[in-house]
Amino acid sequence: VDYDTVSKYLDVFQRLYLLDNLKPFSSSIRSSVRVKMAEKRHFCDPSLACALLNITPDKLIGDLETFGFMFEALCERDLRIYVDSFGAELFHYQDYANREIDAVVELKDGRWCAFEIKLGANQIDKAAENLIKIRDKIILEGGKAPSVLAVICGMSNAAYQRKDGVFVVPITALKN
């Protein structure tokens, strides 16, 4: 596929509001990460990807990895709606060592919150460890630490704070 052709299609999709990409985040204002890292590409609604791929609910249940990607996109779409309502911005984080945070909410005053998004409760520990490692790295490099670390989970019964300070929030808690 020709690069120019793909670029033109992406531009058309953007102008038709079919894409809702997440810009890269850095806790440092003058960081090259905000300039060099690529946007995280998303359809405005993950159901578009499901329709284009002819994915049914039964197919998703049979492929939990794909289901996880779709769940992450759905949560990021909902987070964007929530943060827009109070003037914040939604980003993603990936550093040059390929460590990443699924969603970052940056408030107008510069405070920020880091969210890992996981479909199953069996992934909470690993997600929390990832958030803590990235937070510690950012602090070590002189960056501003996040105000909140949280794992948004699809299969969790209640919101709670772990002993390490990471919040676990079921997706159903984000409805209000």
Rosetta constraint file for C-alpha pairs under 8 A:
AtomPair CA 1 CA 5 HARMONIC 7.27 0.50
AtomPair CA 1 CA 6 HARMONIC 7.22 0.50
AtomPair CA 2 CA 6 HARMONIC 6.45 0.50
AtomPair CA 3 CA 7 HARMONIC 6.13 0.50
AtomPair CA 4 CA 8 HARMONIC 6.13 0.50
AtomPair CA 5 CA 9 HARMONIC 6.28 0.50
AtomPair CA 6 CA 10 HARMONIC 6.14 0.50
AtomPair CA 7 CA 11 HARMONIC 6.16 0.50
AtomPair CA 8 CA 12 HARMONIC 6.27 0.50
AtomPair CA 9 CA 13 HARMONIC 6.16 0.50
AtomPair CA 10 CA 14 HARMONIC 6.07 0.50
AtomPair CA 11 CA 15 HARMONIC 6.24 0.50
AtomPair CA 12 CA 16 HARMONIC 6.16 0.50
AtomPair CA 13 CA 17 HARMONIC 6.27 0.50
AtomPair CA 13 CA 18 HARMONIC 5.19 0.50
AtomPair CA 13 CA 19 HARMONIC 5.98 0.50
AtomPair CA 14 CA 18 HARMONIC 5.90 0.50
AtomPair CA 14 CA 19 HARMONIC 5.20 0.50
AtomPair CA 14 CA 20 HARMONIC 7.57 0.50
AtomPair CA 17 CA 44 HARMONIC 7.02 0.50
AtomPair CA 18 CA 43 HARMONIC 5.59 0.50
AtomPair CA 18 CA 44 HARMONIC 5.23 0.50
AtomPair CA 18 CA 45 HARMONIC 7.90 0.50
AtomPair CA 19 CA 41 HARMONIC 7.17 0.50
AtomPair CA 19 CA 42 HARMONIC 5.62 0.50
AtomPair CA 19 CA 43 HARMONIC 4.33 0.50
AtomPair CA 19 CA 44 HARMONIC 4.95 0.50
AtomPair CA 20 CA 41 HARMONIC 6.93 0.50
AtomPair CA 20 CA 42 HARMONIC 5.36 0.50
AtomPair CA 20 CA 43 HARMONIC 5.70 0.50
AtomPair CA 20 CA 44 HARMONIC 4.88 0.50
AtomPair CA 21 CA 39 HARMONIC 6.04 0.50
AtomPair CA 21 CA 40 HARMONIC 5.46 0.50
AtomPair CA 21 CA 41 HARMONIC 4.58 0.50
AtomPair CA 21 CA 42 HARMONIC 5.24 0.50
AtomPair CA 21 CA 43 HARMONIC 7.62 0.50
AtomPair CA 22 CA 39 HARMONIC 5.40 0.50
AtomPair CA 22 CA 40 HARMONIC 4.96 0.50
AtomPair CA 22 CA 41 HARMONIC 6.61 0.50
AtomPair CA 22 CA 42 HARMONIC 7.66 0.50
AtomPair CA 22 CA 90 HARMONIC 6.75 0.50
AtomPair CA 22 CA 91 HARMONIC 5.08 0.50
AtomPair CA 22 CA 92 HARMONIC 6.02 0.50
AtomPair CA 23 CA 34 HARMONIC 7.66 0.50
AtomPair CA 23 CA 38 HARMONIC 7.24 0.50
AtomPair CA 23 CA 39 HARMONIC 4.69 0.50
AtomPair CA 23 CA 40 HARMONIC 6.55 0.50
AtomPair CA 23 CA 90 HARMONIC 7.73 0.50
AtomPair CA 23 CA 91 HARMONIC 5.11 0.50
AtomPair CA 23 CA 92 HARMONIC 6.30 0.50
AtomPair CA 24 CA 33 HARMONIC 6.88 0.50
AtomPair CA 24 CA 34 HARMONIC 5.46 0.50
AtomPair CA 24 CA 37 HARMONIC 6.10 0.50
AtomPair CA 24 CA 38 HARMONIC 6.64 0.50
AtomPair CA 24 CA 39 HARMONIC 5.90 0.50
AtomPair CA 24 CA 40 HARMONIC 7.55 0.50
AtomPair CA 24 CA 91 HARMONIC 5.58 0.50
AtomPair CA 24 CA 92 HARMONIC 5.11 0.50
AtomPair CA 24 CA 93 HARMONIC 5.54 0.50
AtomPair CA 24 CA 94 HARMONIC 7.15 0.50
AtomPair CA 25 CA 33 HARMONIC 7.01 0.50
AtomPair CA 25 CA 34 HARMONIC 5.81 0.50
AtomPair CA 25 CA 91 HARMONIC 5.52 0.50
AtomPair CA 25 CA 92 HARMONIC 5.72 0.50
AtomPair CA 25 CA 93 HARMONIC 5.07 0.50
AtomPair CA 25 CA 94 HARMONIC 7.69 0.50
AtomPair CA 25 CA 104 HARMONIC 7.21 0.50
AtomPair CA 26 CA 31 HARMONIC 6.39 0.50
AtomPair CA 26 CA 33 HARMONIC 6.11 0.50
AtomPair CA 26 CA 34 HARMONIC 6.10 0.50
AtomPair CA 26 CA 93 HARMONIC 6.94 0.50
AtomPair CA 27 CA 31 HARMONIC 7.88 0.50
AtomPair CA 27 CA 138 HARMONIC 7.82 0.50
AtomPair CA 27 CA 143 HARMONIC 5.77 0.50
AtomPair CA 27 CA 144 HARMONIC 5.61 0.50
AtomPair CA 27 CA 145 HARMONIC 7.57 0.50
AtomPair CA 28 CA 143 HARMONIC 6.01 0.50
AtomPair CA 28 CA 144 HARMONIC 7.20 0.50
AtomPair CA 30 CA 34 HARMONIC 8.00 0.50
AtomPair CA 31 CA 35 HARMONIC 7.58 0.50
AtomPair CA 32 CA 36 HARMONIC 5.81 0.50
AtomPair CA 33 CA 37 HARMONIC 5.38 0.50
AtomPair CA 33 CA 95 HARMONIC 7.16 0.50
AtomPair CA 37 CA 94 HARMONIC 7.61 0.50
AtomPair CA 40 CA 92 HARMONIC 7.04 0.50
AtomPair CA 42 CA 46 HARMONIC 7.58 0.50
AtomPair CA 42 CA 73 HARMONIC 6.96 0.50
AtomPair CA 43 CA 48 HARMONIC 6.75 0.50
AtomPair CA 43 CA 49 HARMONIC 7.02 0.50
AtomPair CA 44 CA 48 HARMONIC 7.95 0.50
AtomPair CA 44 CA 77 HARMONIC 7.11 0.50
AtomPair CA 45 CA 49 HARMONIC 7.76 0.50
AtomPair CA 45 CA 73 HARMONIC 7.82 0.50
AtomPair CA 45 CA 74 HARMONIC 7.05 0.50
AtomPair CA 45 CA 77 HARMONIC 6.92 0.50
AtomPair CA 46 CA 50 HARMONIC 6.57 0.50
AtomPair CA 46 CA 70 HARMONIC 6.08 0.50
AtomPair CA 46 CA 73 HARMONIC 6.00 0.50
AtomPair CA 46 CA 74 HARMONIC 5.93 0.50
AtomPair CA 47 CA 51 HARMONIC 6.07 0.50
AtomPair CA 48 CA 52 HARMONIC 6.13 0.50
AtomPair CA 49 CA 53 HARMONIC 6.09 0.50
AtomPair CA 50 CA 54 HARMONIC 5.82 0.50
AtomPair CA 50 CA 55 HARMONIC 4.84 0.50
AtomPair CA 50 CA 56 HARMONIC 7.33 0.50
AtomPair CA 51 CA 55 HARMONIC 6.22 0.50
AtomPair CA 55 CA 59 HARMONIC 5.84 0.50
AtomPair CA 55 CA 60 HARMONIC 6.64 0.50
AtomPair CA 56 CA 60 HARMONIC 6.34 0.50
AtomPair CA 57 CA 61 HARMONIC 6.26 0.50
AtomPair CA 58 CA 62 HARMONIC 6.33 0.50
AtomPair CA 59 CA 63 HARMONIC 6.33 0.50
AtomPair CA 60 CA 64 HARMONIC 6.37 0.50
AtomPair CA 60 CA 66 HARMONIC 6.70 0.50
AtomPair CA 60 CA 67 HARMONIC 5.21 0.50
AtomPair CA 61 CA 67 HARMONIC 6.99 0.50
AtomPair CA 63 CA 67 HARMONIC 6.22 0.50
AtomPair CA 64 CA 68 HARMONIC 5.92 0.50
AtomPair CA 65 CA 69 HARMONIC 6.55 0.50
AtomPair CA 66 CA 70 HARMONIC 6.30 0.50
AtomPair CA 67 CA 71 HARMONIC 6.00 0.50
AtomPair CA 67 CA 119 HARMONIC 7.92 0.50
AtomPair CA 68 CA 72 HARMONIC 6.08 0.50
AtomPair CA 68 CA 118 HARMONIC 6.86 0.50
AtomPair CA 68 CA 119 HARMONIC 5.49 0.50
AtomPair CA 69 CA 73 HARMONIC 6.27 0.50
AtomPair CA 70 CA 74 HARMONIC 6.15 0.50
AtomPair CA 71 CA 75 HARMONIC 6.17 0.50
AtomPair CA 71 CA 118 HARMONIC 7.87 0.50
AtomPair CA 71 CA 119 HARMONIC 6.61 0.50
AtomPair CA 71 CA 154 HARMONIC 7.88 0.50
AtomPair CA 72 CA 76 HARMONIC 6.16 0.50
AtomPair CA 72 CA 102 HARMONIC 7.89 0.50
AtomPair CA 72 CA 117 HARMONIC 5.77 0.50
AtomPair CA 72 CA 118 HARMONIC 7.05 0.50
AtomPair CA 72 CA 119 HARMONIC 7.75 0.50
AtomPair CA 73 CA 77 HARMONIC 6.14 0.50
AtomPair CA 74 CA 78 HARMONIC 6.30 0.50
AtomPair CA 75 CA 79 HARMONIC 6.01 0.50
AtomPair CA 75 CA 117 HARMONIC 7.40 0.50
AtomPair CA 75 CA 171 HARMONIC 7.48 0.50
AtomPair CA 76 CA 80 HARMONIC 6.09 0.50
AtomPair CA 76 CA 103 HARMONIC 6.83 0.50
AtomPair CA 77 CA 81 HARMONIC 6.54 0.50
AtomPair CA 78 CA 82 HARMONIC 6.33 0.50
AtomPair CA 79 CA 83 HARMONIC 6.04 0.50
AtomPair CA 79 CA 90 HARMONIC 7.44 0.50
AtomPair CA 80 CA 84 HARMONIC 5.98 0.50
AtomPair CA 80 CA 89 HARMONIC 7.42 0.50
AtomPair CA 80 CA 90 HARMONIC 5.92 0.50
AtomPair CA 81 CA 85 HARMONIC 6.50 0.50
AtomPair CA 82 CA 86 HARMONIC 7.25 0.50
AtomPair CA 83 CA 87 HARMONIC 6.26 0.50
AtomPair CA 83 CA 88 HARMONIC 4.97 0.50
AtomPair CA 83 CA 89 HARMONIC 6.10 0.50
AtomPair CA 83 CA 90 HARMONIC 6.91 0.50
AtomPair CA 83 CA 105 HARMONIC 7.21 0.50
AtomPair CA 84 CA 88 HARMONIC 5.79 0.50
AtomPair CA 84 CA 89 HARMONIC 6.70 0.50
AtomPair CA 87 CA 107 HARMONIC 7.30 0.50
AtomPair CA 87 CA 108 HARMONIC 7.00 0.50
AtomPair CA 88 CA 105 HARMONIC 6.71 0.50
AtomPair CA 88 CA 106 HARMONIC 5.69 0.50
AtomPair CA 88 CA 107 HARMONIC 4.61 0.50
AtomPair CA 88 CA 108 HARMONIC 5.95 0.50
AtomPair CA 89 CA 105 HARMONIC 5.71 0.50
AtomPair CA 89 CA 106 HARMONIC 5.29 0.50
AtomPair CA 89 CA 107 HARMONIC 6.63 0.50
AtomPair CA 90 CA 103 HARMONIC 6.72 0.50
AtomPair CA 90 CA 104 HARMONIC 5.64 0.50
AtomPair CA 90 CA 105 HARMONIC 4.75 0.50
AtomPair CA 90 CA 106 HARMONIC 6.47 0.50
AtomPair CA 91 CA 103 HARMONIC 5.75 0.50
AtomPair CA 91 CA 104 HARMONIC 4.92 0.50
AtomPair CA 91 CA 105 HARMONIC 6.40 0.50
AtomPair CA 91 CA 106 HARMONIC 7.67 0.50
AtomPair CA 92 CA 100 HARMONIC 7.63 0.50
AtomPair CA 92 CA 101 HARMONIC 6.12 0.50
AtomPair CA 92 CA 102 HARMONIC 5.56 0.50
AtomPair CA 92 CA 103 HARMONIC 4.73 0.50
AtomPair CA 92 CA 104 HARMONIC 5.48 0.50
AtomPair CA 93 CA 99 HARMONIC 7.96 0.50
AtomPair CA 93 CA 100 HARMONIC 5.23 0.50
AtomPair CA 93 CA 101 HARMONIC 4.96 0.50
AtomPair CA 93 CA 102 HARMONIC 6.75 0.50
AtomPair CA 93 CA 103 HARMONIC 7.03 0.50
AtomPair CA 93 CA 104 HARMONIC 6.89 0.50
AtomPair CA 94 CA 98 HARMONIC 5.76 0.50
AtomPair CA 94 CA 99 HARMONIC 5.49 0.50
AtomPair CA 94 CA 100 HARMONIC 4.22 0.50
AtomPair CA 94 CA 101 HARMONIC 6.55 0.50
AtomPair CA 95 CA 99 HARMONIC 5.59 0.50
AtomPair CA 95 CA 100 HARMONIC 6.62 0.50
AtomPair CA 99 CA 134 HARMONIC 7.21 0.50
AtomPair CA 100 CA 134 HARMONIC 7.93 0.50
AtomPair CA 101 CA 114 HARMONIC 6.66 0.50
AtomPair CA 101 CA 115 HARMONIC 6.48 0.50
AtomPair CA 101 CA 116 HARMONIC 5.89 0.50
AtomPair CA 101 CA 131 HARMONIC 7.10 0.50
AtomPair CA 102 CA 114 HARMONIC 7.86 0.50
AtomPair CA 102 CA 115 HARMONIC 6.08 0.50
AtomPair CA 102 CA 116 HARMONIC 5.12 0.50
AtomPair CA 102 CA 117 HARMONIC 6.34 0.50
AtomPair CA 103 CA 114 HARMONIC 6.14 0.50
AtomPair CA 103 CA 115 HARMONIC 5.07 0.50
AtomPair CA 103 CA 116 HARMONIC 6.54 0.50
AtomPair CA 103 CA 117 HARMONIC 7.83 0.50
AtomPair CA 104 CA 112 HARMONIC 6.77 0.50
AtomPair CA 104 CA 113 HARMONIC 5.63 0.50
AtomPair CA 104 CA 114 HARMONIC 4.73 0.50
AtomPair CA 104 CA 115 HARMONIC 6.10 0.50
AtomPair CA 105 CA 112 HARMONIC 5.46 0.50
AtomPair CA 105 CA 113 HARMONIC 5.19 0.50
AtomPair CA 105 CA 114 HARMONIC 6.67 0.50
AtomPair CA 106 CA 110 HARMONIC 6.27 0.50
AtomPair CA 106 CA 111 HARMONIC 5.95 0.50
AtomPair CA 106 CA 112 HARMONIC 4.30 0.50
AtomPair CA 106 CA 113 HARMONIC 6.60 0.50
AtomPair CA 107 CA 111 HARMONIC 5.43 0.50
AtomPair CA 107 CA 112 HARMONIC 5.98 0.50
AtomPair CA 111 CA 146 HARMONIC 6.77 0.50
AtomPair CA 111 CA 147 HARMONIC 6.30 0.50
AtomPair CA 112 CA 145 HARMONIC 7.92 0.50
AtomPair CA 112 CA 146 HARMONIC 5.08 0.50
AtomPair CA 112 CA 147 HARMONIC 5.77 0.50
AtomPair CA 112 CA 148 HARMONIC 7.24 0.50
AtomPair CA 113 CA 146 HARMONIC 5.08 0.50
AtomPair CA 113 CA 147 HARMONIC 5.48 0.50
AtomPair CA 113 CA 148 HARMONIC 4.68 0.50
AtomPair CA 113 CA 149 HARMONIC 6.04 0.50
AtomPair CA 113 CA 150 HARMONIC 7.82 0.50
AtomPair CA 114 CA 131 HARMONIC 7.28 0.50
AtomPair CA 114 CA 146 HARMONIC 6.43 0.50
AtomPair CA 114 CA 148 HARMONIC 6.25 0.50
AtomPair CA 114 CA 149 HARMONIC 5.01 0.50
AtomPair CA 114 CA 150 HARMONIC 6.29 0.50
AtomPair CA 115 CA 131 HARMONIC 7.87 0.50
AtomPair CA 115 CA 149 HARMONIC 6.15 0.50
AtomPair CA 115 CA 150 HARMONIC 4.91 0.50
AtomPair CA 115 CA 151 HARMONIC 5.50 0.50
AtomPair CA 115 CA 152 HARMONIC 6.71 0.50
AtomPair CA 116 CA 127 HARMONIC 6.09 0.50
AtomPair CA 116 CA 128 HARMONIC 7.73 0.50
AtomPair CA 116 CA 131 HARMONIC 7.37 0.50
AtomPair CA 116 CA 150 HARMONIC 6.47 0.50
AtomPair CA 116 CA 151 HARMONIC 4.74 0.50
AtomPair CA 116 CA 152 HARMONIC 6.17 0.50
AtomPair CA 117 CA 127 HARMONIC 7.98 0.50
AtomPair CA 117 CA 151 HARMONIC 5.75 0.50
AtomPair CA 117 CA 152 HARMONIC 4.78 0.50
AtomPair CA 117 CA 153 HARMONIC 6.06 0.50
AtomPair CA 118 CA 123 HARMONIC 6.34 0.50
AtomPair CA 118 CA 124 HARMONIC 7.07 0.50
AtomPair CA 118 CA 127 HARMONIC 7.66 0.50
AtomPair CA 118 CA 151 HARMONIC 7.06 0.50
AtomPair CA 118 CA 152 HARMONIC 6.20 0.50
AtomPair CA 118 CA 153 HARMONIC 4.98 0.50
AtomPair CA 118 CA 154 HARMONIC 6.58 0.50
AtomPair CA 119 CA 123 HARMONIC 7.71 0.50
AtomPair CA 119 CA 153 HARMONIC 5.46 0.50
AtomPair CA 119 CA 154 HARMONIC 4.59 0.50
AtomPair CA 119 CA 155 HARMONIC 6.26 0.50
AtomPair CA 120 CA 124 HARMONIC 7.51 0.50
AtomPair CA 120 CA 153 HARMONIC 6.34 0.50
AtomPair CA 120 CA 154 HARMONIC 6.01 0.50
AtomPair CA 120 CA 155 HARMONIC 5.17 0.50
AtomPair CA 120 CA 156 HARMONIC 7.63 0.50
AtomPair CA 121 CA 153 HARMONIC 6.48 0.50
AtomPair CA 121 CA 154 HARMONIC 7.50 0.50
AtomPair CA 121 CA 155 HARMONIC 5.58 0.50
AtomPair CA 121 CA 156 HARMONIC 6.00 0.50
AtomPair CA 123 CA 127 HARMONIC 6.20 0.50
AtomPair CA 124 CA 128 HARMONIC 6.07 0.50
AtomPair CA 124 CA 151 HARMONIC 6.69 0.50
AtomPair CA 124 CA 153 HARMONIC 7.57 0.50
AtomPair CA 124 CA 168 HARMONIC 7.69 0.50
AtomPair CA 125 CA 129 HARMONIC 6.20 0.50
AtomPair CA 126 CA 130 HARMONIC 6.21 0.50
AtomPair CA 127 CA 131 HARMONIC 6.35 0.50
AtomPair CA 127 CA 151 HARMONIC 6.73 0.50
AtomPair CA 128 CA 132 HARMONIC 6.27 0.50
AtomPair CA 128 CA 149 HARMONIC 7.86 0.50
AtomPair CA 128 CA 150 HARMONIC 7.44 0.50
AtomPair CA 128 CA 151 HARMONIC 6.72 0.50
AtomPair CA 128 CA 166 HARMONIC 6.32 0.50
AtomPair CA 129 CA 133 HARMONIC 6.15 0.50
AtomPair CA 130 CA 134 HARMONIC 6.26 0.50
AtomPair CA 131 CA 135 HARMONIC 6.09 0.50
AtomPair CA 131 CA 149 HARMONIC 6.59 0.50
AtomPair CA 132 CA 136 HARMONIC 6.07 0.50
AtomPair CA 132 CA 149 HARMONIC 7.81 0.50
AtomPair CA 133 CA 137 HARMONIC 6.17 0.50
AtomPair CA 134 CA 138 HARMONIC 6.15 0.50
AtomPair CA 135 CA 139 HARMONIC 6.25 0.50
AtomPair CA 135 CA 145 HARMONIC 5.98 0.50
AtomPair CA 135 CA 146 HARMONIC 6.92 0.50
AtomPair CA 136 CA 140 HARMONIC 6.05 0.50
AtomPair CA 136 CA 145 HARMONIC 7.94 0.50
AtomPair CA 137 CA 141 HARMONIC 6.23 0.50
AtomPair CA 138 CA 142 HARMONIC 6.42 0.50
AtomPair CA 138 CA 143 HARMONIC 5.04 0.50
AtomPair CA 138 CA 144 HARMONIC 6.89 0.50
AtomPair CA 138 CA 145 HARMONIC 6.57 0.50
AtomPair CA 139 CA 143 HARMONIC 5.16 0.50
AtomPair CA 139 CA 144 HARMONIC 6.33 0.50
AtomPair CA 139 CA 145 HARMONIC 5.89 0.50
AtomPair CA 148 CA 166 HARMONIC 7.45 0.50
AtomPair CA 148 CA 167 HARMONIC 7.81 0.50
AtomPair CA 149 CA 165 HARMONIC 7.51 0.50
AtomPair CA 149 CA 166 HARMONIC 5.09 0.50
AtomPair CA 149 CA 167 HARMONIC 6.26 0.50
AtomPair CA 150 CA 166 HARMONIC 5.32 0.50
AtomPair CA 150 CA 167 HARMONIC 4.43 0.50
AtomPair CA 150 CA 168 HARMONIC 5.63 0.50
AtomPair CA 150 CA 169 HARMONIC 6.98 0.50
AtomPair CA 151 CA 166 HARMONIC 7.32 0.50
AtomPair CA 151 CA 167 HARMONIC 6.21 0.50
AtomPair CA 151 CA 168 HARMONIC 4.84 0.50
AtomPair CA 151 CA 169 HARMONIC 6.10 0.50
AtomPair CA 152 CA 168 HARMONIC 6.07 0.50
AtomPair CA 152 CA 169 HARMONIC 4.85 0.50
AtomPair CA 152 CA 170 HARMONIC 5.63 0.50
AtomPair CA 152 CA 171 HARMONIC 5.97 0.50
AtomPair CA 153 CA 168 HARMONIC 7.02 0.50
AtomPair CA 153 CA 169 HARMONIC 6.06 0.50
AtomPair CA 153 CA 170 HARMONIC 4.79 0.50
AtomPair CA 153 CA 171 HARMONIC 5.83 0.50
AtomPair CA 154 CA 170 HARMONIC 5.76 0.50
AtomPair CA 154 CA 171 HARMONIC 5.50 0.50
AtomPair CA 154 CA 172 HARMONIC 7.89 0.50
AtomPair CA 155 CA 170 HARMONIC 6.87 0.50
AtomPair CA 156 CA 169 HARMONIC 7.45 0.50
AtomPair CA 156 CA 170 HARMONIC 5.20 0.50
AtomPair CA 157 CA 170 HARMONIC 6.63 0.50
AtomPair CA 158 CA 169 HARMONIC 6.86 0.50
AtomPair CA 158 CA 170 HARMONIC 6.25 0.50
AtomPair CA 159 CA 167 HARMONIC 7.23 0.50
AtomPair CA 159 CA 168 HARMONIC 5.45 0.50
AtomPair CA 159 CA 169 HARMONIC 4.48 0.50
AtomPair CA 159 CA 170 HARMONIC 6.07 0.50
AtomPair CA 159 CA 173 HARMONIC 7.42 0.50
AtomPair CA 160 CA 167 HARMONIC 5.76 0.50
AtomPair CA 160 CA 168 HARMONIC 5.43 0.50
AtomPair CA 160 CA 169 HARMONIC 6.80 0.50
AtomPair CA 161 CA 165 HARMONIC 5.92 0.50
AtomPair CA 161 CA 166 HARMONIC 5.72 0.50
AtomPair CA 161 CA 167 HARMONIC 4.27 0.50
AtomPair CA 161 CA 168 HARMONIC 6.14 0.50
AtomPair CA 162 CA 166 HARMONIC 5.38 0.50
AtomPair CA 162 CA 167 HARMONIC 6.08 0.50
AtomPair CA 162 CA 168 HARMONIC 7.32 0.50
AtomPair CA 169 CA 173 HARMONIC 6.56 0.50
AtomPair CA 170 CA 174 HARMONIC 7.58 0.50
AtomPair CA 171 CA 175 HARMONIC 7.68 0.50
